[in-house]
Amino acid sequence: MSENILNDILSRTPDKPLYHYTTQSGLLGIIGSRKMWVTHTQYLNDRREFLHAVDLVRDELGNRLKTSSASVTRHQLLQMEEMLQSSPQSINVCVCSFSEEPDLLSQWRAYGGPAGFAIGFPGEFVKEATEKRNWFLAPCIYDLTKQREIARALVEQVLQNPKEEPEQFGGMTTFRELRFGWNLIALLNSYAPILKDESFEEEREWRVISRPLLCDCECFKFREGKSLLVPYSEFPLCYSDLGFHLSQITVGPTRDGDRSRSSIRSFLMHEKVLMRNGSEVPVEISKVPYRDW
Protein backbone atom coordinates (compact mmCIF):
# COMPACT_ATOMS: atom_id res chain seq x y z
CA MET A 1 0.00 0.00 0.00
CA SER A 2 2.73 2.48 0.97
CA GLU A 3 4.75 1.61 -2.14
CA ASN A 4 1.70 2.25 -4.32
CA ILE A 5 1.16 5.70 -2.79
CA LEU A 6 4.78 6.71 -3.34
CA ASN A 7 5.06 5.24 -6.84
CA ASP A 8 1.86 6.95 -7.95
CA ILE A 9 3.28 10.40 -7.19
CA LEU A 10 6.49 9.83 -9.13
CA SER A 11 4.77 8.21 -12.11
CA ARG A 12 2.41 11.06 -13.04
CA THR A 13 2.65 12.83 -16.40
CA PRO A 14 1.53 16.48 -16.69
CA ASP A 15 -1.38 16.94 -19.09
CA LYS A 16 -0.49 20.57 -19.90
CA PRO A 17 2.63 22.66 -20.57
CA LEU A 18 5.04 23.38 -17.72
CA TYR A 19 6.66 26.81 -17.40
CA HIS A 20 10.07 27.63 -15.99
CA TYR A 21 10.41 31.24 -14.82
CA THR A 22 13.82 32.76 -15.34
CA THR A 23 15.84 35.86 -16.25
CA GLN A 24 17.34 36.92 -19.59
CA SER A 25 20.55 35.11 -18.65
CA GLY A 26 18.63 31.96 -17.77
CA LEU A 27 16.68 32.05 -21.02
CA LEU A 28 19.86 32.41 -23.08
CA GLY A 29 21.56 29.61 -21.19
CA ILE A 30 18.69 27.12 -21.28
CA ILE A 31 17.86 27.54 -24.95
CA GLY A 32 21.48 27.91 -26.03
CA SER A 33 22.73 24.81 -24.17
CA ARG A 34 19.51 22.74 -24.22
CA LYS A 35 20.08 22.15 -20.51
CA MET A 36 18.77 23.38 -17.18
CA TRP A 37 20.43 23.64 -13.81
CA VAL A 38 19.06 21.54 -10.97
CA THR A 39 20.07 22.91 -7.57
CA HIS A 40 20.89 21.04 -4.36
CA THR A 41 17.82 21.06 -2.11
CA GLN A 42 19.82 22.55 0.77
CA TYR A 43 20.67 25.61 -1.34
CA LEU A 44 17.22 26.58 -2.59
CA ASN A 45 15.86 30.04 -1.84
CA ASP A 46 13.53 28.74 0.87
CA ARG A 47 15.23 26.21 3.17
CA ARG A 48 12.08 25.98 5.26
CA GLU A 49 10.30 23.91 2.62
CA PHE A 50 12.63 20.95 3.29
CA LEU A 51 12.17 21.33 7.05
CA HIS A 52 8.40 21.24 6.52
CA ALA A 53 8.74 17.67 5.23
CA VAL A 54 11.11 16.78 8.08
CA ASP A 55 8.51 17.97 10.60
CA LEU A 56 5.82 15.82 8.96
CA VAL A 57 7.95 12.68 9.16
CA ARG A 58 9.06 13.49 12.70
CA ASP A 59 5.40 13.76 13.74
CA GLU A 60 4.69 10.38 12.13
CA LEU A 61 7.58 8.75 13.98
CA GLY A 62 6.41 10.28 17.25
CA ASN A 63 2.88 8.95 16.76
CA ARG A 64 4.16 5.45 16.03
CA LEU A 65 6.45 5.47 19.06
CA LYS A 66 3.48 6.32 21.27
CA THR A 67 1.50 3.30 20.08
CA SER A 68 4.19 0.70 19.29
CA SER A 69 5.08 -1.85 21.98
CA ALA A 70 7.28 -4.22 19.97
CA SER A 71 10.92 -3.70 20.98
CA VAL A 72 12.28 -4.36 17.47
CA THR A 73 9.93 -1.86 15.85
CA ARG A 74 10.65 0.76 18.51
CA HIS A 75 14.39 0.33 17.93
CA GLN A 76 13.88 0.88 14.20
CA LEU A 77 11.70 3.96 14.77
CA LEU A 78 14.19 5.43 17.26
CA GLN A 79 17.00 4.85 14.77
CA MET A 80 15.04 6.78 12.13
CA GLU A 81 14.23 9.55 14.59
CA GLU A 82 17.89 9.91 15.59
CA MET A 83 19.06 10.06 11.99
CA LEU A 84 16.35 12.59 11.17
CA GLN A 85 17.61 14.78 13.98
CA SER A 86 21.27 14.63 13.01
CA SER A 87 21.50 14.30 9.22
CA PRO A 88 18.27 15.22 7.41
CA GLN A 89 20.01 16.99 4.49
CA SER A 90 23.18 14.94 4.16
CA ILE A 91 22.32 13.48 0.74
CA ASN A 92 22.96 15.31 -2.53
CA VAL A 93 19.58 15.59 -4.25
CA CYS A 94 19.02 18.39 -6.77
CA VAL A 95 15.79 19.87 -8.15
CA CYS A 96 14.43 22.39 -10.64
CA SER A 97 10.97 23.91 -10.70
CA PHE A 98 8.16 24.39 -13.20
CA SER A 99 4.67 25.85 -12.91
CA GLU A 100 1.44 25.02 -14.72
CA GLU A 101 0.77 28.78 -14.83
CA PRO A 102 2.27 30.81 -17.72
CA ASP A 103 1.76 34.28 -16.23
CA LEU A 104 1.85 34.40 -12.43
CA LEU A 105 2.60 37.51 -10.38
CA SER A 106 4.36 35.68 -7.54
CA GLN A 107 6.75 34.04 -10.01
CA TRP A 108 7.59 37.31 -11.76
CA ARG A 109 8.38 38.84 -8.38
CA ALA A 110 10.54 35.90 -7.31
CA TYR A 111 12.42 35.07 -10.51
CA GLY A 112 11.71 37.43 -13.35
CA GLY A 113 13.16 40.78 -12.34
CA PRO A 114 12.68 43.68 -14.74
CA ALA A 115 13.17 41.39 -17.74
CA GLY A 116 11.89 37.90 -16.97
CA PHE A 117 10.49 35.07 -19.06
CA ALA A 118 8.42 31.94 -18.56
CA ILE A 119 9.72 29.17 -20.84
CA GLY A 120 6.91 26.75 -21.61
CA PHE A 121 7.71 23.09 -22.33
CA PRO A 122 5.23 20.38 -23.39
CA GLY A 123 4.45 18.40 -20.24
CA GLU A 124 5.08 15.04 -21.86
CA PHE A 125 8.41 16.34 -23.20
CA VAL A 126 9.61 17.20 -19.67
CA LYS A 127 8.51 13.74 -18.53
CA GLU A 128 10.45 12.06 -21.33
CA ALA A 129 13.59 14.11 -20.66
CA THR A 130 13.37 13.22 -16.96
CA GLU A 131 13.07 9.52 -17.72
CA LYS A 132 16.08 9.74 -20.05
CA ARG A 133 18.10 10.94 -17.04
CA ASN A 134 16.54 8.25 -14.83
CA TRP A 135 15.28 10.99 -12.50
CA PHE A 136 11.78 11.87 -11.33
CA LEU A 137 9.12 14.42 -12.26
CA ALA A 138 6.36 15.01 -9.72
CA PRO A 139 3.71 17.60 -8.83
CA CYS A 140 4.04 19.42 -5.53
CA ILE A 141 1.54 18.39 -2.85
CA TYR A 142 0.00 21.24 -0.85
CA ASP A 143 -2.84 19.49 0.99
CA LEU A 144 -1.78 18.71 4.58
CA THR A 145 -3.86 15.53 4.78
CA LYS A 146 -2.18 14.14 1.65
CA GLN A 147 1.23 15.22 2.96
CA ARG A 148 0.69 13.28 6.18
CA GLU A 149 -0.37 10.28 4.12
CA ILE A 150 2.94 10.48 2.23
CA ALA A 151 4.89 10.81 5.50
CA ARG A 152 3.17 7.64 6.78
CA ALA A 153 3.97 5.87 3.52
CA LEU A 154 7.66 6.84 3.74
CA VAL A 155 8.03 5.43 7.24
CA GLU A 156 6.05 2.31 6.36
CA GLN A 157 8.15 1.74 3.26
CA VAL A 158 11.36 1.76 5.33
CA LEU A 159 9.92 -0.61 7.93
CA GLN A 160 8.64 -3.04 5.30
CA ASN A 161 11.65 -2.99 2.97
CA PRO A 162 14.91 -2.46 4.88
CA LYS A 163 17.99 -2.71 2.69
CA GLU A 164 20.34 -5.45 3.88
CA GLU A 165 23.51 -4.33 2.13
CA PRO A 166 25.56 -1.14 2.59
CA GLU A 167 24.88 1.59 0.03
CA GLN A 168 26.57 4.81 -0.99
CA PHE A 169 24.71 8.12 -0.63
CA GLY A 170 26.42 11.47 -1.08
CA GLY A 171 29.83 10.06 -0.28
CA MET A 172 28.68 8.40 2.96
CA THR A 173 28.36 4.65 3.57
CA THR A 174 25.19 3.33 5.20
CA PHE A 175 26.12 0.46 7.49
CA ARG A 176 23.75 -2.35 8.31
CA GLU A 177 23.04 -1.25 11.87
CA LEU A 178 22.04 2.21 10.62
CA ARG A 179 20.13 1.13 7.56
CA PHE A 180 16.67 2.13 8.79
CA GLY A 181 17.82 5.67 9.49
CA TRP A 182 19.69 6.06 6.23
CA ASN A 183 16.92 4.49 4.17
CA LEU A 184 14.49 7.02 5.60
CA ILE A 185 16.87 9.90 4.81
CA ALA A 186 17.30 8.66 1.24
CA LEU A 187 13.55 8.43 0.67
CA LEU A 188 12.88 11.73 2.42
CA ASN A 189 15.34 13.60 0.22
CA SER A 190 13.46 12.35 -2.86
CA TYR A 191 9.99 13.30 -1.62
CA ALA A 192 10.63 16.35 0.57
CA PRO A 193 10.97 18.70 -2.44
CA ILE A 194 7.32 18.16 -3.40
CA LEU A 195 5.78 18.69 0.07
CA LYS A 196 5.10 22.42 0.24
CA ASP A 197 3.06 24.68 2.49
CA GLU A 198 -0.49 25.30 1.25
CA SER A 199 0.22 29.05 0.94
CA PHE A 200 2.17 28.24 -2.26
CA GLU A 201 -0.68 26.33 -3.90
CA GLU A 202 -1.35 28.98 -6.58
CA GLU A 203 2.03 28.14 -8.13
CA ARG A 204 0.81 24.66 -9.15
CA GLU A 205 4.42 23.56 -9.20
CA TRP A 206 6.08 20.46 -10.61
CA ARG A 207 9.65 19.51 -9.83
CA VAL A 208 12.34 17.49 -11.52
CA ILE A 209 14.16 15.58 -8.77
CA SER A 210 17.54 13.92 -9.22
CA ARG A 211 18.57 10.65 -7.70
CA PRO A 212 21.18 10.92 -4.91
CA LEU A 213 24.48 12.18 -6.38
CA LEU A 214 27.95 11.41 -5.05
CA CYS A 215 30.18 14.41 -4.35
CA ASP A 216 32.93 13.07 -6.59
CA CYS A 217 30.76 12.13 -9.58
CA GLU A 218 31.31 14.06 -12.80
CA CYS A 219 27.73 15.32 -13.00
CA PHE A 220 27.85 16.96 -9.54
CA LYS A 221 29.12 20.53 -9.99
CA PHE A 222 29.47 23.89 -8.25
CA ARG A 223 28.62 27.40 -9.37
CA GLU A 224 29.01 30.87 -7.94
CA GLY A 225 26.18 32.03 -5.65
CA LYS A 226 25.45 35.33 -3.96
CA SER A 227 27.45 34.47 -0.84
CA LEU A 228 28.66 30.87 -1.25
CA LEU A 229 29.31 28.09 -3.73
CA VAL A 230 26.10 26.36 -4.82
CA PRO A 231 26.13 22.62 -5.64
CA TYR A 232 24.12 21.70 -8.72
CA SER A 233 23.82 19.29 -11.61
CA GLU A 234 22.57 19.63 -15.18
CA PHE A 235 19.28 18.43 -16.65
CA PRO A 236 19.69 17.73 -20.39
CA LEU A 237 16.72 18.65 -22.57
CA CYS A 238 17.93 17.19 -25.85
CA TYR A 239 18.98 13.68 -26.90
CA SER A 240 19.63 11.94 -30.22
CA ASP A 241 16.11 10.49 -30.06
CA LEU A 242 14.44 13.39 -28.23
CA GLY A 243 14.53 16.79 -29.90
CA PHE A 244 14.36 20.08 -28.02
CA HIS A 245 10.89 21.66 -28.21
CA LEU A 246 8.94 24.46 -26.56
CA SER A 247 5.21 25.12 -26.30
CA GLN A 248 5.29 28.88 -25.57
CA ILE A 249 7.33 31.70 -24.09
CA THR A 250 5.75 34.40 -21.97
CA VAL A 251 7.52 37.75 -21.82
CA GLY A 252 7.30 39.01 -18.25
CA PRO A 253 6.20 42.50 -17.24
CA THR A 254 8.52 44.93 -18.99
CA ARG A 255 8.47 48.51 -20.28
CA ASP A 256 8.91 47.39 -23.89
CA GLY A 257 6.91 44.20 -24.38
CA ASP A 258 6.51 44.43 -28.16
CA ARG A 259 10.22 44.77 -28.88
CA SER A 260 11.01 42.07 -26.33
CA ARG A 261 8.61 39.69 -28.05
CA SER A 262 10.17 40.53 -31.42
CA SER A 263 13.70 39.82 -30.19
CA ILE A 264 12.60 36.52 -28.63
CA ARG A 265 11.07 35.42 -31.93
CA SER A 266 14.32 36.24 -33.71
CA PHE A 267 16.31 34.39 -31.04
CA LEU A 268 14.16 31.26 -31.39
CA MET A 269 14.58 31.38 -35.15
CA HIS A 270 18.35 31.75 -34.73
CA GLU A 271 18.45 28.76 -32.35
CA LYS A 272 16.12 26.69 -34.59
CA VAL A 273 13.60 26.08 -31.81
CA LEU A 274 10.09 24.99 -32.79
CA MET A 275 7.02 23.41 -31.27
CA ARG A 276 6.72 19.62 -31.42
CA ASN A 277 4.41 19.86 -34.43
CA GLY A 278 7.04 21.87 -36.30
CA SER A 279 5.30 25.24 -36.08
CA GLU A 280 6.65 28.51 -34.67
CA VAL A 281 6.72 28.85 -30.88
CA PRO A 282 4.07 31.35 -29.67
CA VAL A 283 5.49 34.31 -27.73
CA GLU A 284 2.99 36.05 -25.46
CA ILE A 285 3.29 39.22 -23.37
CA SER A 286 2.36 39.11 -19.70
CA LYS A 287 -0.96 40.63 -18.76
CA VAL A 288 0.03 41.06 -15.10
CA PRO A 289 0.00 44.76 -14.10
CA TYR A 290 3.34 44.68 -12.30
CA ARG A 291 6.24 47.14 -12.61
CA ASP A 292 9.82 46.40 -11.56
CA TRP A 293 11.65 49.13 -13.45
DATA-V335024 format. One record per pair of residues at least 6 apart in sequence whose C-alpha atoms are under 8 Angstrom apart, sorted by the first residue. I is the first residue (numbers start at 1). GAP is how many residues later the second one is. D is the distance in Angstrom with one decimal. If there is no record, write none. Layout:
BEGIN
I	GAP	D
I	GAP	D
END
This chain:
BEGIN
1	152	7.9
2	150	7.8
2	151	4.4
2	152	7.1
2	154	6.3
2	155	5.9
3	150	7.1
3	154	6.4
5	145	7.2
5	148	6.9
6	144	7.0
6	147	7.0
6	148	7.6
9	129	6.1
9	130	7.4
10	126	6.1
10	127	6.1
10	128	5.2
11	125	7.9
11	126	7.6
11	127	7.4
12	125	7.5
12	126	6.5
12	127	7.9
13	110	7.0
13	111	6.4
13	114	6.3
13	124	7.8
13	125	7.9
14	109	5.0
14	110	6.4
14	113	7.7
15	108	6.1
15	109	7.3
16	84	7.1
16	106	6.7
16	107	5.4
17	83	6.4
17	103	6.0
17	104	5.4
17	105	4.5
17	106	4.6
17	230	6.8
18	80	5.6
18	81	5.4
18	82	5.0
18	83	7.5
18	84	7.9
18	102	5.5
18	103	5.3
18	104	6.4
18	105	5.6
18	108	7.9
18	188	7.8
19	79	5.1
19	80	5.0
19	81	6.1
19	82	6.7
19	83	6.0
19	99	5.6
19	100	5.2
19	101	4.2
19	102	6.3
20	77	6.5
20	78	4.7
20	79	6.5
20	98	5.3
20	99	5.1
20	100	6.5
21	77	7.4
21	86	6.7
21	87	7.4
21	90	6.1
21	91	6.5
21	95	7.2
21	96	5.7
21	97	4.3
21	98	6.4
22	89	5.5
22	90	5.5
22	94	5.7
22	95	5.5
22	96	6.3
22	97	7.7
23	88	6.7
23	89	5.3
23	90	6.8
23	92	6.3
23	93	4.5
23	94	6.1
24	91	6.4
24	92	6.1
24	93	7.1
27	90	7.2
27	92	7.5
29	6	7.6
29	7	7.9
30	6	5.5
31	240	7.5
32	239	7.1
34	202	6.3
34	203	5.2
34	204	6.0
34	210	6.9
35	199	6.4
35	200	5.4
35	201	4.4
35	202	5.3
35	203	7.6
36	60	7.9
36	198	5.7
36	199	5.0
36	200	6.6
36	201	7.5
37	59	6.9
37	195	6.6
37	196	5.9
37	197	4.7
37	198	6.0
38	56	5.3
38	57	4.6
38	58	4.7
38	170	7.9
38	172	8.0
38	194	5.5
38	195	5.3
38	196	5.8
38	197	6.5
39	55	4.7
39	56	5.3
39	57	6.4
39	191	7.5
39	192	6.4
39	193	4.4
39	194	6.6
40	52	6.4
40	53	5.6
40	54	4.0
40	55	6.5
40	190	7.5
40	191	5.6
40	192	5.5
41	6	7.8
41	9	7.5
41	51	7.7
41	52	6.1
41	53	5.5
41	54	6.5
41	152	7.3
42	8	7.8
42	47	6.7
43	187	6.5
43	188	7.6
49	143	7.8
49	144	7.3
49	146	7.4
49	147	5.9
49	148	7.3
50	142	5.7
50	143	6.4
50	145	7.9
52	143	7.4
52	144	7.2
52	145	7.5
53	98	7.9
53	135	7.8
53	139	5.2
53	142	6.0
53	143	7.8
54	30	7.4
54	34	7.4
54	134	7.8
54	138	7.5
56	91	7.6
56	92	6.4
56	95	6.2
57	91	7.9
57	94	5.1
57	95	7.3
57	97	8.0
57	98	7.5
58	23	6.8
58	26	7.5
60	88	7.7
60	91	6.7
60	92	6.2
60	95	7.7
61	16	6.4
61	19	7.9
61	20	6.7
61	94	7.5
64	13	7.8
65	9	6.3
65	12	6.9
65	13	7.9
68	6	6.5
76	83	7.6
76	104	6.2
76	105	7.8
77	103	8.0
79	99	7.0
79	101	6.6
79	102	5.4
80	100	5.9
80	101	4.0
80	102	7.5
80	104	6.6
81	100	7.3
82	99	7.4
83	98	5.2
83	99	7.0
83	102	7.5
84	97	7.3
84	101	6.9
87	98	7.8
88	97	6.1
88	101	7.9
89	96	7.8
89	100	7.2
90	80	7.1
91	78	6.0
91	79	4.9
91	94	7.7
91	95	7.0
91	98	7.0
91	121	6.3
91	122	7.6
92	77	7.6
92	78	5.4
92	120	5.3
92	121	5.2
92	122	6.8
92	123	7.5
93	96	6.5
93	97	7.1
93	116	7.1
93	117	5.6
93	118	6.1
93	119	5.0
93	120	6.3
94	115	6.0
94	116	5.3
94	117	7.8
94	118	8.0
94	138	6.4
94	139	6.9
95	98	7.6
95	112	6.4
95	113	5.4
95	114	4.6
95	115	6.3
96	111	5.6
96	112	5.4
96	113	7.1
97	108	6.7
97	109	6.0
97	110	4.7
97	111	6.6
98	107	5.5
98	108	5.1
98	109	6.1
99	104	5.9
99	105	5.5
99	106	4.4
99	107	6.0
100	103	7.3
100	104	5.6
100	105	6.4
100	106	7.7
101	102	6.8
101	103	7.0
102	16	6.3
102	18	7.3
102	148	6.6
103	15	7.4
103	147	7.0
103	149	7.6
103	183	6.0
103	184	7.4
103	185	7.1
104	99	7.6
104	184	7.4
105	183	6.4
105	185	7.5
106	97	7.9
107	96	7.8
108	8	6.8
108	144	6.7
108	145	7.7
112	140	6.8
113	179	6.6
114	138	7.9
114	139	7.0
114	140	6.1
114	177	7.6
114	178	5.1
114	179	5.7
115	136	7.9
115	137	6.3
115	138	7.1
115	139	6.0
116	135	6.5
116	136	4.9
116	137	7.3
117	132	6.8
117	133	5.6
117	134	4.9
117	135	5.1
118	131	5.6
118	132	5.0
118	133	6.7
118	134	7.2
119	127	7.5
119	129	6.5
119	130	4.8
119	131	6.7
120	126	5.8
120	127	5.2
120	128	4.8
120	129	5.6
120	130	7.7
121	124	6.8
121	125	4.6
121	126	5.1
121	127	7.1
122	123	7.5
122	124	6.4
122	125	5.6
125	120	7.7
126	11	7.9
126	111	7.8
127	10	6.3
129	107	7.1
129	108	5.8
129	109	7.4
129	113	7.7
130	6	6.0
130	7	6.4
130	78	7.0
130	105	7.9
133	102	7.6
133	103	7.7
134	77	7.8
135	73	7.2
135	74	6.0
135	75	5.0
135	76	5.8
136	72	5.7
136	73	5.1
136	74	6.5
136	75	7.8
137	69	7.0
137	70	5.7
137	71	4.5
137	72	6.2
138	56	7.1
138	68	5.5
138	69	5.6
138	70	6.7
138	71	7.9
139	55	6.5
139	65	7.6
139	66	6.0
139	67	4.1
139	68	6.3
140	53	7.6
140	54	4.1
140	55	5.9
140	56	6.6
140	64	7.1
140	65	5.5
140	66	5.6
140	67	7.1
141	6	6.6
141	53	5.8
141	54	5.2
141	55	6.2
142	53	6.4
142	54	5.3
142	55	5.7
142	56	4.6
142	58	7.5
142	59	6.0
143	54	8.0
143	55	6.3
144	53	8.0
144	54	7.5
147	48	6.4
154	30	7.1
154	33	6.8
154	34	7.3
155	29	6.9
158	22	6.3
158	25	6.3
158	26	6.1
159	21	7.3
162	17	6.9
162	18	6.3
162	21	7.3
163	16	6.6
163	17	7.9
163	20	7.4
164	12	6.4
164	15	7.5
165	10	7.7
165	11	6.5
166	7	6.5
166	8	5.2
166	9	5.2
166	10	6.1
166	13	7.7
167	6	5.8
167	7	5.5
167	8	7.6
168	6	6.5
168	46	7.9
169	17	7.7
169	43	6.2
169	44	7.0
169	45	6.4
170	42	6.5
170	43	5.7
170	44	4.3
170	45	5.8
171	43	5.3
171	44	6.0
171	45	7.6
174	8	6.2
186	26	7.6
190	19	6.8
190	20	7.7
190	21	7.2
193	14	7.5
193	16	7.7
194	12	7.7
194	13	7.0
213	7	6.7
214	6	7.1
219	14	5.7
219	15	7.1
220	11	7.1
220	12	6.1
220	13	5.1
221	10	5.7
221	11	5.3
221	12	5.7
222	7	6.2
222	8	5.4
222	9	4.4
222	10	5.8
223	6	5.7
223	7	5.3
223	8	6.6
223	9	7.3
224	6	6.2
237	6	7.9
237	7	6.1
238	6	5.1
244	29	7.1
245	28	6.3
245	29	5.7
245	30	5.2
245	31	5.6
246	27	7.2
246	28	6.4
246	29	5.2
246	30	7.2
246	35	6.6
247	28	5.6
247	29	7.7
247	34	6.1
247	35	7.2
248	33	5.5
248	34	4.9
248	35	5.8
248	36	7.5
249	32	7.4
249	33	6.5
249	34	4.8
249	35	6.3
250	33	5.8
250	34	4.7
250	35	5.6
250	36	6.2
251	6	7.0
251	9	7.2
251	10	6.6
251	32	7.1
251	33	6.1
251	34	4.7
251	35	5.7
252	33	6.5
252	34	5.2
253	32	7.5
253	33	5.7
253	34	7.6
253	35	6.7
253	36	7.3
253	37	6.1
253	38	6.6
253	39	7.8
254	37	7.1
254	38	7.7
254	39	7.6
255	38	7.6
257	28	6.2
258	27	7.8
261	22	6.2
261	23	7.2
261	24	7.1
264	19	7.5
265	16	8.0
265	18	7.1
268	6	7.6
268	13	7.8
273	7	7.9
273	8	7.5
274	6	5.3
274	7	5.5
275	6	5.5
END
